[in-house]
């Protein structure tokens, strides 16, 4: 236990305590002078205890047992993602499997076991670039495609972040990452021909500096040019409501009582909190149910309304210290597979924190990604705490694998 990262663990506990307090106030509704409370905070507390028990149990499991279990559990997760597609819809999507008193999302578990599977199979010695790409994309695209059918765009984007973060630190030649990312940038830049031309010239320069064959450079330019021409056609093929969602994100006032409602109410809640907030339990947007999903996706808005700018700054500071300490510590992990796992976990947690807070502030689209360790949700909390457990385990045993 002398090597145990108590600071990371302490910050994790701090975040979960803040989560309990936030869910408690988010679960309250003021009726005249009295408050009515839902029991979400009690359920979250139970999930915290279960998650911590699993974390400590994980610390005791031999790595050899975990290693042989990764592929079977990954395959089971794929079957669960297929199974959930045939279950009844909940809120317009197929995401939940009900086991009596407990509901869980297979997609949450798929994130962690996809990280473990990618890291295991691309960390083998003497792999070529082609083998690394084939293994990484095959392992990622199977769950990604199934989750896209649920549909769950936010989690789908999380899988892409996981994939690219691990590939960046892998033995893959870096120009392949440029080739992979370039089509996505072409979609973004396709709405301005002059920006696209500058982008293509920069892409050619970077690929040329990478000493790539001219045929590969030409192929990359051709693919990106094709995407430039096809993107406007794809945009025009979207239905009106699909285009409206995207345009409403840019300007929520286009549809203030529809697609833009959540963003508008979230920004009102945070803005009305001022410097010090309205006080514990006193958030009017939450008490009057103007703010949707205030105990899950929009819990940061509740914090902003009741604790103000300083409350939000405190949350951001704790998150920064937590992520910074993890990023600094995982450099001590020498074994390639375990370092890949830790970086994948760090990347997806950072992405989810950024997306959720950005969503609450209205600077990114509403995607339904919860705020790690703060939002209500058993599946998400259990997976996130277990993921941190893997990092703590690897750091605790780092001298063994040095």
N, C-alpha and C positions, 0 to 999 in steps of 0.2 A: 504493500500500500504506500510505500515511500515514493513510488513513481506515479501514483494516481494523480490525475490532473484535477485537483480540488477546486481550482478557480473556474474551470469550465463547468464542473458539476454544480458549483455554487451559483453561477450565473444561470444555469439551466433551471435550478430550483427557484431562483428569483423570478424568472420569466413565468414559470407556472403559477407561482403565488400571485403575481400581477394578473395572470389570466383568470384565476379564481375570483379575485376582487372585481375584475372587469365584467366577468360573466354574471356575478351576483348583481351588480348594479344594472347590467343590460337586461337581466331577467325581471326587473322590477317595473311595475306600472303604478303610477300615483292616481288614486281615486279620492278626490276631495283632499282630506288630510291624512289618509291612510295609504299604505303601500301594499300591493299584492305582488307576490314573488312566485315565479315558476321555479321548478326544481332542477334547472340546468346546471347550476353551480354544484349541487350535490352529486349529480352524475359525473361531472367533470372531475370532482375530487376523487371519486372512486376510480376513474380511469387513470388519474395521476398515480394512485397507489399501485394499480395493476401494472402500469408502465414502468414504474421504478422497480417493482419486483422482477419484471422481465429483464430490465437493465442489469441488475445485480446477478441474476441467473446467467445472463449472457457472459458476464465477466468470468464465470467459472467453467463454461463449456470449452473443452479443448478445441483448438483451431482445426485439427484434423477432422473432427466431427462436423464442424461448420462447413469445411471445404467439400466433403462428400455429399452434404445436404443441399448445396446451392442449386445444382441442376434439377434434382427432383422437385424442390419447392418452387423453382421458377416455372417448371412445366405445370405443376398444380395451379399456380397463379394464372397461367394462360387459360387453363380449362375453366377457372372461375370467371375470367373475363368473357369467355364465350357463353357460359351459363347465364350470366347477368343480362345478356342481350335478349334472352327469352323470357325474362321475368317482367311483370307489369311495370309500366312507367310510374315514376314518382317525380312530380314537378317537371314533366315533359322529357325525362331522360331515363335510361336504364343504367343506374349506377349502384344501386343498393341490393344487398342480399340480406334477407331477414332470417335470423335464427331465434325466433321467439321474442325474448326481451331485448335481444341485441341485434342491431343492424350494422353492417360494415360495408365499406367500399373496397372491392378487390383492386381497384386502380391505385389506392394508397399503398397497398402491400407490393404491387407490381413495381413501383418506383424503386423501392429498396432492393428487391431481389433482381431487378434488371441491372442496377449498379453492381451488385455482387457478381452477377453472371458475366457482364462485360469485362470487369476487372480481372476475373479469373481466367477468361479465355484469350484476352489479348496481352496478358503479361507473360505468356509462355516464351521461352527463349527462341531466338533465330526465326522469328516470324517476318515474312515480307510485308511490304506496305499493303499489297493486295489482300493478304490473309487478315491483316489487322482490320482493314476496312470491311471486308466480307463478314467477319465475325461480329464486329461491333454493330454494323447496320442490321444484320439478320436478327441479333438478339434484341435490338431496340425497336425495329419496325413492326415486329409481330404484336407486342402489346400496344404499341402506339396506334396501329391501325384499328385494333379492337376498341380501344378507348375513344377513338375518333367516331366510331359508329354509335357510341352511347347516347348522345354525343357529349364530349367534355373537352372543349378546345383548350382550356387553361392547363389541364393535366397533360394534354398532348404537347403543348409548348414546353412544359417542364421536362418531358422526356428528351426533347431536342437539346435543351440546355445540358442535361446529364450527358448525352452522347458527345457533344462538342467539348465539354469541359474535360472529359476523360481523354478524348483524342488529342487535345492540345498538349497534355502532359505525357502522352504515350510516346512510343518510338516512331510514330508515323511522321513521314516527311511533311514539313509544314506547308508546302505549296499545295498539298492535297486539301488542306483545310480551306485555302483560298478558293479552290475549285468548288468545294462543297457549299461554301457560304455565298459565293458570287450570284447564283440564281435568285436567292432571297433578296439580295440587294438590288438586283435587276427589277424585281417586282416593285420595290419601293421607289426606284428612280424612273420607272417607266412612264410616269405622269408628266415628265419634262424631258423633251428630247435633248436639250442642251446639257442638262445635268447628266443624262445618260451617256452622252458622248464623252464628257469629261471622265465619267466613271469607267467606261470601256478603255479609254486611253491609259488610265491609271492601272487597270487590271492587266492590260497587255505589258505594261512596264514591269509590274511585279512578277508576272509569270516569266518574262524574258530574263529578269535578274535571277530567277530561280533555276536558270539553265535548262528549261524544259524544251522538249522537241517542238519545232514549229508546227507540226501537225496537231499536237495536243493544244497548243496555244490557239490555233485556228479553230479547233473543235470547241474550245471553251468560249471563244468570241461568238461563234455561230449559235451555240446554245443560249447564251445570254441575249443575243440579238433576237432570237426567236421568242424568248420570254418577253422582251420589250414589246413586240408586236402583238403577242397573244394576250397580254394582260388587259388591255382595253376591251378586247373582245369578251374575255372572261367577266370583266366588270359589268358590261352591258347585258350579259346573260344572267346575272344575279336577279333574283326577284326584288320587287320594290322594298319589302320589309327588310331584306338582307342589306341592301344598299343603305336603307334608313338607319340601321343599327350602327354602321360605320360612320355615316355622316353625323349622326346624333352624338357619337363620341367626340367628334371634332367640335360640334356646336350643340350641347345638350338642350338649348332652348328651342331647337327645331321640333322637339316632341317632349315638352315638359311633363306631360301626364302619362307618357308611355315609356319609350326606350330611354329617355333622359331623366326619368323621375329619380332613380336611385342615385345617380351622380349628383343631381341638384340637391337632394335632401342631405346627402353625405357632406357636401361642401357647406351647406347651410349650418349643419350641426357643428362641424369643426370651426367654421368662421365665427359662429355665435359664442364659442367658448372663450374668446379673447385670450388674455394673458394667463389668467388663473382659473378659468372655468366657472361654471354655474354652481359647482359643489356636488359632492357625492350624493347620488340618487336623484339629482335635481335636473337632469337633462330633459328639456321639453320635447325635443324631436323624438327621443326614445319613449318618454312617458305617454305621448299622444300617438304613438305608433306611426309617425310620419316617416321615420327612418326604417327601411325594410332590413330584415335579416341582421338586426343589431346585435345579436349575441354570437353570430358566426362571421360572415364575410365583412360586415361593417362595424366590427367591435372597436376598431381604431377611431371611428367617428364618435362613438360613445365616450371614449377616453378624451378626445379633443374637446367635446362639448362640456364634459363635467370637470375636467382637470386642466383644460386650456393649453396654451402654447408650452408652458413649462412641463405639464404632464406628458405631452407628446415628445418633447425634447428628451425627457428622462427615459421614455421607452426606447427612443432611437439610440440613446447613449448605451443602454444596456445591451441592445442588439449589436451595436458596433463593437463593444468590448467582447461580447460572446463570440462573434464571427472572427474578429481580429485574433483573439487568443487561439481559436481553433486553427486559423490559417498559419499562424506563427508556429504552433506546436506540431502540425502534421509534417513539417519539413524534417522533423527528427525521425520519422518513420522511414526505414531503409528498404524494407521489402516492397518491391514494385506493386504487387497486387493490392496490398493493404493501403499503400499511398494512393492508388487509383480510387479505391473505395472511398477513402476519406475526402478526396477532392470532389468526387461526384456528389457526396452528401453535402459538403459545404456549398457547392454550386447550386444545388436545387433548393436548399434552405434560403440562401441569399436571394435567389430568383423569386421565391414565393413571398419573402418579406417585401422585396421591392415592388412586386406586382400588386400585392394586397394594399400596401400603404399608398402606392401610386393610384390605385383604383379608388380608394377613399378620398384622395385629394383631387381626383378627376383628371389625372395626367396620363392614365393608361385605361384601356377599355375594361368594362366590368366582365370578369371572367369566372367568378365563383371560386377563386383560390383563397382558402382560409389563411389567417395570420398564424404562423407556426407558434405553438405553445400558448397562445392567447385565445384564439377562437375556440368556441365550443365544438367538440367533435371527437369521439372516441377513437375512430380509425386513424385520423390524422395525427392525433396526439401520440397514440401507441407507436405508430411507425416512426415519427420524428424522434421520440425518446429512444427507441430501439436503435435508430441510425446513430444518434449521439453515443449510445452504448458501444457500438462498433468502434467508433473513433477512440473512446476512452479505453477500450480493450486493447487496441493496437498501440496506443501510446503507453499503456501500462506494461506492455510486453515488448517494447521496442528494443530493449537490450538483448532479448533472446534472438531477434532476427537481424541484428546489426552485422 
